[in-house]
């Protein structure tokens, strides 16, 4: 898989409804994972969307998640750019350049779902997510 550049939308508690709406608009396959599926049993977030991805037949990819209650949610700042793929060297290179003069909000490291993932805000105030797919067994 080559690297991809995708919009990533944040919602307070209606990411599932929004992504189902976008699926109705664009068609395609929608995959949704909740916080509960990844081990967070807190009733306030267990059924909320940790990650959703809509991939369409036209090649569009749209990602989204709900913002947990402990994190600030400010409409107007609810989008980040997501870089993902399996070319680890390429993606780590992008990460290294994006964080220069910026702020790392989640270090690029292995996550509970098996991939390497990190988040940063670049020196221009743009949020970035980098996900390096784990090698297939």
C-alpha positions as CSV (number, residue, x, y, z in Angstrom):
1,X,0.0,0.0,0.0
2,X,1.3,3.5,-0.8
3,X,1.0,6.3,1.6
4,X,-2.4,8.1,1.7
5,X,-3.5,11.5,2.8
6,X,-6.9,11.6,4.4
7,X,-9.1,14.1,6.2
8,X,-9.9,13.1,9.8
9,X,-13.0,14.7,11.4
10,X,-13.6,15.0,15.1
11,X,-17.1,15.0,16.7
12,X,-18.3,15.3,20.3
13,X,-20.6,12.2,20.4
14,X,-22.2,11.8,17.0
15,X,-19.4,10.4,14.8
16,X,-21.3,7.3,14.0
17,X,-24.3,9.2,12.8
18,X,-22.1,11.6,10.7
19,X,-20.2,8.7,9.1
20,X,-23.4,6.8,8.3
21,X,-24.7,10.0,6.7
22,X,-21.5,10.3,4.6
23,X,-21.8,6.7,3.6
24,X,-25.3,7.5,2.4
25,X,-23.9,10.4,0.4
26,X,-20.8,8.8,-1.1
27,X,-21.5,5.1,-0.8
28,X,-18.7,2.7,0.0
29,X,-17.7,0.6,3.0
30,X,-17.8,1.9,6.5
31,X,-15.8,0.4,9.3
32,X,-16.4,1.6,12.9
33,X,-14.6,0.7,16.1
34,X,-15.7,1.8,19.5
35,X,-13.6,2.7,22.6
36,X,-15.2,-0.3,24.3
37,X,-13.9,-2.6,21.7
38,X,-10.4,-1.4,22.5
39,X,-10.8,-2.0,26.2
40,X,-12.3,1.2,27.6
41,X,-15.3,0.1,29.7
42,X,-16.3,3.6,30.8
43,X,-20.0,3.9,30.1
44,X,-19.6,7.5,28.9
45,X,-17.3,6.4,26.0
46,X,-17.6,2.6,25.6
47,X,-20.1,2.9,22.7
48,X,-18.6,6.1,21.2
49,X,-16.4,5.9,18.0
50,X,-12.7,5.5,18.6
51,X,-12.1,5.3,14.8
52,X,-14.3,5.1,11.7
53,X,-13.2,4.9,8.1
54,X,-15.3,5.2,5.0
55,X,-13.7,4.0,1.8
56,X,-15.6,4.6,-1.4
57,X,-15.5,3.0,-4.8
58,X,-14.4,6.4,-6.2
59,X,-11.2,6.3,-4.1
60,X,-12.4,8.7,-1.3
61,X,-11.4,8.0,2.2
62,X,-12.9,9.8,5.2
63,X,-12.0,9.1,8.8
64,X,-13.6,10.3,12.0
65,X,-13.8,9.7,15.8
66,X,-15.7,11.0,18.8
67,X,-13.8,13.3,21.2
68,X,-13.8,11.8,24.7
69,X,-15.3,14.0,27.5
70,X,-11.9,14.6,29.1
71,X,-10.5,16.2,25.8
72,X,-11.4,19.7,24.7
73,X,-13.7,19.8,21.7
74,X,-13.9,23.1,19.8
75,X,-15.9,23.1,16.6
76,X,-13.8,24.9,13.9
77,X,-10.7,23.0,15.1
78,X,-12.2,19.6,14.5
79,X,-10.2,18.4,11.6
80,X,-6.7,16.8,11.3
81,X,-4.8,15.4,8.4
82,X,-4.0,11.7,8.5
83,X,-1.1,10.1,6.8
84,X,-1.2,6.3,6.8
85,X,0.4,3.4,5.1
86,X,2.9,0.6,5.5
87,X,6.1,2.4,4.2
88,X,7.5,3.0,7.6
89,X,10.6,4.8,6.5
90,X,8.6,7.2,4.3
91,X,6.1,7.9,7.1
92,X,8.7,8.3,9.8
93,X,10.4,10.8,7.5
94,X,7.2,12.8,7.1
95,X,6.8,12.7,10.9
96,X,10.3,13.9,11.5
97,X,9.8,16.9,9.3
98,X,6.3,17.8,10.5
99,X,7.3,18.0,14.2
100,X,10.2,20.5,13.5
101,X,9.0,23.7,15.2
102,X,5.7,22.0,16.1
103,X,4.3,20.2,19.1
104,X,4.0,16.4,19.6
105,X,0.7,15.6,21.2
106,X,1.0,11.8,21.0
107,X,4.5,10.3,20.4
108,X,4.9,8.1,17.4
109,X,5.0,4.7,19.0
110,X,3.3,1.3,18.9
111,X,-0.3,1.5,20.0
112,X,-2.8,-1.1,21.3
113,X,-4.1,-1.9,17.9
114,X,-0.6,-2.9,16.7
115,X,0.3,0.0,14.5
116,X,2.7,2.8,15.2
117,X,0.7,6.0,15.6
118,X,1.5,9.6,16.6
119,X,-0.1,13.0,16.6
120,X,1.4,16.5,16.3
121,X,0.5,20.0,15.5
122,X,2.9,21.5,13.0
123,X,4.4,25.0,13.3
124,X,1.5,26.4,11.3
125,X,-1.1,25.1,13.7
126,X,-2.3,22.2,11.5
127,X,-3.0,18.8,13.3
128,X,-1.4,15.7,11.8
129,X,-1.9,12.0,12.5
130,X,0.6,9.4,11.3
131,X,-0.2,5.7,11.3
132,X,2.3,3.1,10.2
133,X,0.6,-0.2,9.6
134,X,2.1,-3.1,11.4
135,X,3.8,-5.7,9.1
136,X,1.5,-8.6,8.2
137,X,2.3,-11.9,9.8
